[in-house]
Amino acid sequence: MAFEGLASKLQETLKKLRGKGKLSEKDIKDAMREVKLALLEADVNYKVVKNFIKSVSEKCMGEEVLKSLTPAQQVIKIVNEELTLLMGKNESGIEYNPNGLTVIMLVGLQGAGKTTMCGKLALQLRKKNKRPLLAACDIYRPAAIKQLQIVGKQIDIPVFSLGDKVGAVDICKGAVAYAKDNNLNVIIIDTAGRLQIDEELMDELKQIKENINPQEILLVVDSMTGQDAVNVASSFNEQLDINGVVLTKLDGDTRGGAALSIRAITGKPIKFIGMGEKMNDLEVFYPDRMASRILGMGDVLSLIEKAQANIDEKKAIELEKKIRSQQFTFDDFLDQLEQMKNLGPLDQVLGMIPGVNSKKVKDLEVDEKELVKIQAIIQSMTKEERTDPSIIDSSRRKRIAIGSGSNVQDVNRLLKQFKETKKMMKKFMGMGKTMKKKGKLGFPFP
């Protein structure tokens, strides 16, 4: 889980402050010492930590905070604001060419995940009604072109390639011509990387920049490399004057030092973050939302956006009608499992809910194999059994167990879970109706 260690320590420190009435200067100094250690342990750049603590301390020591009726809340508010400011204050999207074709150049070292990120970015832009083209310009790494073609085929995005015998600049020029001829309005260039920054790599990237004049040069860096990611970002920025950074593998980065240091060190924004291995696991980076997640305040807006993007609205309305009329079947149950899986790992989803303890989320593990087993059991039922589970007697249970490669106990457990789920959903719907009448809910029930 992203920022797992840092989030846990910061939340614990701020919780101690909330447990006190009035705050003294010593209380704030002690809290800032703990915050400082938490940031350093999270591999945040030392200069960044020093400036952050100085700024937060100065604001917290003011009379407005110390003499406030809710000083702890004021401190948390200041920490939240400063964290947001540290990561860039506002989100930074893609700057499109208003006169036609937009060229986005992805750069970075080998192993950062550039090629996969090209596909993820193309998929996200297509959702925004753009018509992207992927350009295979990594002519050095074995199978790099083939990898991009596989990615393109997977998401149904065209890939332009001239093989590995033609120079990268000529491939880029060919891609521009192809895009114009085929009414495509965004080109995403997959450039070559190296194991380390060298003169040859930078010369080629500079030539592409000079000849193609891309609207965006985005640096792809592996967030799990911590301080190295910040150093890489600084070097690429000095040589190419990048427009922004894409952080990959943030879902596996328990520290978060790169995300908290890059903007302050380079002055360039983090534009996107990779939060998983699937092609749709790419998020726009919102500094304010990330600060809220770190401090345990949740990220309801991102959760809503995820749900809107991944859950079929018509199916959701149909499901509610079925629940109200007690017609919820195993087919519906299976469909809901699939839609929940589309939201991403459960720990990430729960981390967006305000007040959810990061330690408890950390300890929560969802066994993907268990979901596959449930799927197999349901699919081993007949249409009649999925519609009316009450007809499933002992002989049917044995047949379902054999058909799904499980045992009768697993089938019994699922039948019991399904029964409890139906009860719970019916109860929730009834509660929603009552609360709606009383005007206590901030969202409508159909």
C-alpha positions in Angstrom: 0.0 0.0 0.0 1.3 3.5 -1.0 2.8 5.5 1.9 1.9 2.7 4.3 4.7 3.4 6.9 4.6 7.2 6.6 0.8 7.3 6.8 0.7 5.1 9.9 3.3 7.2 11.7 1.9 10.6 10.8 -1.6 9.5 11.8 -0.3 8.1 15.1 1.5 11.4 15.9 -1.5 13.6 15.1 -3.7 11.3 17.1 -1.6 12.0 20.2 -2.2 15.7 19.7 -6.0 15.2 19.4 -5.9 13.5 22.8 -4.8 16.7 24.5 -6.8 19.8 25.2 -4.6 22.8 25.0 -1.2 22.5 23.2 2.1 24.0 24.4 5.1 24.8 22.3 6.7 21.7 23.7 3.8 19.6 22.4 4.2 21.0 18.9 8.0 20.6 19.0 7.7 17.0 20.1 5.1 16.3 17.4 7.3 18.0 14.7 10.3 15.8 15.8 8.2 12.7 15.2 6.9 14.0 11.9 10.5 14.8 10.8 11.7 11.2 11.7 8.7 9.8 9.8 9.5 11.8 6.7 13.2 10.9 6.8 12.3 7.2 7.3 10.0 7.5 4.3 13.2 8.4 2.3 12.1 12.0 1.7 15.0 14.3 0.7 16.7 15.9 3.8 16.4 19.5 2.5 12.8 19.0 1.7 12.1 17.6 5.2 14.0 20.5 6.8 12.0 23.2 4.9 8.7 21.4 5.5 9.2 21.1 9.2 10.4 24.7 9.4 7.3 26.0 7.6 4.8 23.8 9.6 6.4 24.7 12.9 6.3 28.4 12.3 2.6 28.3 11.4 1.8 26.0 14.3 3.5 28.2 16.9 1.3 31.2 16.1 -1.2 32.4 18.7 -4.1 31.5 16.3 -3.2 27.8 16.8 -2.0 27.7 20.4 -4.9 29.7 21.8 -7.5 28.0 19.6 -10.4 26.0 21.1 -9.3 23.1 18.7 -5.5 23.5 18.4 -5.0 19.8 17.3 -7.4 20.3 14.4 -5.6 23.5 13.4 -2.2 21.6 13.4 -3.7 18.8 11.3 -5.1 21.4 8.9 -1.6 23.1 8.6 0.2 19.7 8.0 -2.4 18.8 5.4 -2.0 22.2 3.6 1.8 22.0 3.7 1.8 18.4 2.4 -0.4 19.4 -0.5 1.8 22.4 -1.3 4.9 20.1 -1.1 3.5 17.8 -3.8 2.3 20.7 -6.1 -0.9 22.2 -4.7 -3.0 21.5 -7.8 -3.1 18.7 -10.3 -1.3 19.2 -13.7 -2.8 17.6 -16.7 -1.6 17.2 -20.3 -1.0 20.4 -22.3 -2.6 19.7 -25.6 -1.7 21.4 -28.9 -4.7 23.7 -29.6 -3.8 23.6 -33.4 -4.0 19.9 -33.9 -1.6 17.1 -33.2 -0.3 16.7 -29.7 3.1 14.8 -29.2 3.9 13.3 -25.9 7.4 12.0 -25.4 8.0 9.4 -22.6 11.6 9.2 -21.3 13.3 7.4 -18.5 15.8 4.7 -17.5 15.3 1.0 -18.4 13.1 -0.9 -16.0 11.0 2.1 -15.0 8.0 0.8 -17.0 7.9 3.3 -20.0 6.5 0.9 -22.5 3.6 -0.3 -20.3 3.0 3.3 -19.3 2.6 4.3 -23.0 -0.3 1.9 -23.2 -1.8 3.1 -19.9 -1.6 6.7 -20.9 -3.1 6.0 -24.3 -6.0 4.1 -22.8 -6.7 7.0 -20.4 -6.6 9.6 -23.2 -8.9 7.6 -25.3 -11.5 7.7 -22.5 -11.2 11.5 -22.9 -12.2 11.1 -26.5 -8.6 11.5 -27.9 -7.4 9.4 -30.8 -3.9 8.2 -29.7 -1.1 6.6 -31.7 1.8 4.7 -30.1 5.3 5.2 -31.7 7.9 2.5 -31.2 11.2 4.4 -31.0 13.1 2.1 -28.7 15.3 0.5 -31.3 18.0 -0.9 -28.9 16.3 -3.0 -26.2 15.5 -6.5 -27.5 11.8 -7.0 -28.1 10.9 -3.5 -27.1 9.0 -2.9 -30.3 7.2 -6.2 -30.0 6.3 -5.4 -26.4 4.7 -2.1 -27.5 2.8 -3.8 -30.3 1.4 -6.4 -27.8 0.4 -3.5 -25.5 -1.3 -1.7 -28.4 -3.1 -4.8 -29.5 -4.3 -5.5 -25.9 -6.0 -2.1 -25.7 -6.8 -1.7 -29.4 -4.5 1.3 -30.0 -2.5 1.6 -33.2 1.3 1.3 -33.1 3.6 2.9 -35.6 6.9 1.2 -36.2 9.7 1.1 -38.8 11.7 -1.7 -37.2 15.0 -1.3 -35.4 17.2 -0.4 -38.4 15.8 3.1 -38.8 16.9 6.0 -36.5 14.5 7.2 -33.7 14.1 10.7 -35.2 13.0 9.3 -38.5 10.5 6.9 -36.8 9.1 10.0 -35.0 8.8 11.9 -38.2 7.1 8.9 -39.8 4.7 8.6 -36.9 3.7 12.3 -37.2 2.9 11.8 -40.9 1.0 8.6 -40.2 -1.1 10.3 -37.5 -2.0 13.2 -39.8 -3.0 10.9 -42.6 -5.1 8.7 -40.3 -6.9 11.5 -38.4 -5.2 10.7 -35.1 -4.6 13.6 -32.7 -2.2 12.4 -30.0 1.2 10.6 -30.5 2.8 8.9 -27.5 6.5 8.2 -28.2 8.1 5.2 -26.4 11.8 6.2 -26.3 14.9 4.2 -25.5 16.2 3.9 -22.0 19.5 2.9 -20.4 20.5 1.3 -17.2 22.1 4.6 -16.3 22.1 8.2 -17.6 24.8 8.6 -20.3 25.7 11.0 -23.1 24.5 8.8 -25.9 21.0 8.4 -24.4 20.6 12.2 -23.8 21.9 13.1 -27.3 19.2 10.9 -28.9 16.5 12.3 -26.7 17.6 15.9 -27.4 17.5 15.2 -31.2 14.0 13.9 -30.9 13.0 17.0 -28.9 14.6 19.4 -31.5 13.1 17.7 -34.5 9.6 16.8 -33.3 9.1 19.6 -30.7 6.8 17.6 -28.4 4.1 19.4 -26.3 4.9 17.2 -23.3 8.1 15.4 -22.2 7.1 13.1 -19.3 9.7 11.4 -17.2 8.7 7.9 -16.1 10.4 6.9 -12.8 10.1 3.9 -10.5 8.8 5.4 -7.2 10.3 2.4 -5.3 13.8 3.6 -5.9 13.3 6.5 -3.5 16.1 9.0 -3.5 17.5 7.5 -6.8 14.2 8.5 -8.4 14.6 12.1 -7.3 18.3 12.1 -8.6 17.1 10.7 -11.9 14.4 13.3 -12.2 16.9 16.1 -11.5 19.3 14.8 -14.2 16.7 14.4 -16.9 15.2 17.8 -16.1 18.6 19.5 -16.4 19.2 17.9 -19.8 15.7 18.0 -21.3 13.6 20.5 -19.3 10.8 17.9 -18.8 7.2 19.0 -18.4 6.3 16.5 -15.7 6.8 13.2 -14.0 4.9 9.9 -14.1 5.5 7.7 -11.0 5.2 4.0 -11.5 4.7 1.3 -8.9 3.4 3.7 -6.3 1.0 1.0 -5.0 4.1 -1.0 -3.9 6.0 2.0 -2.4 5.4 1.8 1.3 7.6 4.9 1.9 6.7 7.5 -0.6 9.9 9.5 -0.5 9.9 10.1 -4.3 6.4 11.4 -4.4 7.1 13.9 -1.6 10.5 15.1 -2.9 10.3 15.3 -6.7 8.2 18.5 -7.0 10.3 20.4 -4.4 13.6 19.3 -5.9 12.9 19.7 -9.7 10.0 22.2 -9.6 8.2 20.0 -12.1 4.8 18.4 -11.3 3.9 14.7 -10.9 1.2 14.3 -13.5 0.3 10.6 -13.2 0.8 7.7 -10.9 0.8 4.0 -11.6 -1.2 2.2 -9.0 -1.2 -1.4 -10.3 -0.3 -3.8 -13.1 -3.5 -3.6 -15.1 -3.8 -1.2 -18.1 -6.4 0.9 -16.4 -4.4 1.3 -13.2 -3.3 4.9 -13.9 -4.5 7.9 -11.9 -4.1 11.6 -12.4 -2.0 12.8 -9.5 -4.0 15.1 -7.2 -1.7 16.6 -4.4 -4.6 17.5 -2.1 -6.2 14.1 -2.4 -2.9 12.3 -1.8 -2.2 14.4 1.3 -5.7 13.4 2.6 -4.9 9.8 2.0 -1.6 10.0 3.9 -3.3 11.7 6.9 -6.1 9.1 7.0 -8.8 11.6 5.8 -9.7 9.5 2.8 -10.1 10.4 -0.8 -13.8 10.2 -1.5 -13.6 12.1 -4.9 -11.2 9.5 -6.3 -13.3 6.7 -5.0 -16.4 8.1 -6.7 -14.5 8.6 -10.0 -13.2 5.0 -9.8 -16.8 3.8 -9.3 -18.2 5.9 -12.1 -15.5 4.7 -14.5 -15.7 1.0 -13.6 -19.2 0.2 -12.5 -22.0 0.0 -15.0 -24.7 2.5 -14.0 -27.5 0.6 -15.7 -26.5 -2.7 -14.0 -26.3 -0.8 -10.6 -29.9 0.4 -11.1 -31.1 -3.0 -12.1 -29.3 -4.6 -9.1 -31.1 -2.2 -6.7 -34.5 -3.1 -8.1 -33.7 -6.8 -7.7 -32.5 -6.3 -4.1 -35.7 -4.4 -3.3 -37.9 -7.2 -4.8 -35.8 -10.0 -3.3 -34.8 -11.3 -6.8 -31.0 -11.0 -6.2 -29.4 -14.2 -7.7 -26.0 -15.9 -7.9 -25.6 -14.4 -11.4 -26.0 -10.9 -9.9 -23.6 -11.9 -7.1 -21.0 -13.0 -9.7 -21.5 -9.8 -11.7 -20.9 -7.7 -8.5 -17.6 -9.6 -7.8 -16.4 -8.8 -11.3 -17.3 -5.1 -10.9 -15.6 -4.9 -7.5 -12.4 -6.4 -8.9 -12.4 -3.6 -11.6 -12.1 -1.0 -8.8 -8.6 -2.3 -8.0 -7.0 -3.9 -4.9 -9.3 -3.8 -1.9 -6.7 -2.2 0.4 -6.4 0.8 -2.1 -10.2 1.2 -2.2 -10.5 1.1 1.6 -7.6 3.5 1.9 -9.8 6.1 0.2 -12.5 5.9 2.8 -12.2 8.6 5.5 -11.4 7.2 9.0 -10.2 3.8 7.8 -7.2 2.8 10.0 -4.1 2.3 7.7 -2.8 -0.4 10.0 -6.0 -2.4 9.7 -6.0 -1.9 5.9 -2.4 -3.1 5.9 -3.4 -6.3 7.7 -6.3 -7.0 5.3 -5.4 -9.4 2.5 -7.8 -10.5 -0.1 -6.9 -13.9 -1.6 -7.4 -13.7 -5.3 -7.5 -17.5 -5.4 -10.6 -17.4 -3.1 -12.4 -15.1 -5.6 -11.5 -17.5 -8.4 -12.9 -20.5 -6.3 -16.2 -18.6 -5.7 -16.4 -17.9 -9.4 -15.8 -21.6 -10.2 -18.5 -22.8 -7.7 -21.1 -20.4 -9.1 -20.3 -21.3 -12.7 -20.7 -25.0 -11.8 -24.3 -24.4 -10.9 -27.2 -24.8 -13.3 -29.2 -21.7 -14.4 -32.0 -22.9 -12.2 -29.7 -23.3 -9.2 -28.2 -19.8 -9.6 -31.7 -18.3 -9.8 -33.1 -20.3 -6.8 -30.4 -21.6 -4.5 -33.0 -23.1 -2.1 -33.3 -26.1 -4.5 -29.6 -27.0 -3.9 -29.8 -30.2 -1.9 -27.0 -32.5 -0.7 -26.6 -34.3 -4.0 -26.5 -31.1 -6.0 -23.9 -29.7 -3.6 -21.7 -32.7 -4.2 -22.1 -32.3 -8.0 -21.2 -28.5 -7.8 -18.2 -29.3 -5.6 -16.8 -31.9 -8.1 -17.5 -29.6 -11.0 -15.7 -26.6 -9.5 -12.7 -28.6 -8.1 -13.7 -27.6 -4.5 -15.3 -29.5 -1.7 -18.9 -29.6 -0.2 -17.8 -27.4 2.8 -16.7 -24.7 0.3 -20.1 -24.9 -1.4 -21.9 -24.7 1.9 -19.9 -21.7 3.0 -20.7 -19.9 -0.2 -24.4 -20.6 0.1 -24.4 -19.3 3.7 -22.5 -16.1 2.6 -24.9 -15.5 -0.2 -27.9 -15.8 2.1 -26.3 -13.4 4.6 -25.4 -11.0 1.7 -29.0 -10.9 0.6 -30.2 -10.1 4.1 -27.6 -7.3 4.5 -28.3 -5.7 1.2 -32.0 -5.7 1.8 -31.5 -4.2 5.2 -29.1 -1.5 3.7 -31.7 -0.6 1.1 -34.4 -0.2 3.7 -32.1 1.9 5.9 -31.3 4.1 2.9 -35.0 4.7 2.2 -35.7 5.6 5.8 -32.7 8.0 6.0 -33.7 9.6 2.7 -37.2 10.4 4.2 -35.6 11.9 7.2 -33.2 13.9 5.1 -30.1 12.6 6.7 -28.2 11.3 3.7 -26.0 13.5 1.5 -26.6 11.4 -1.6 -29.8 10.3 -3.3 -31.3 6.9 -3.3 -33.4 6.1 -6.5 
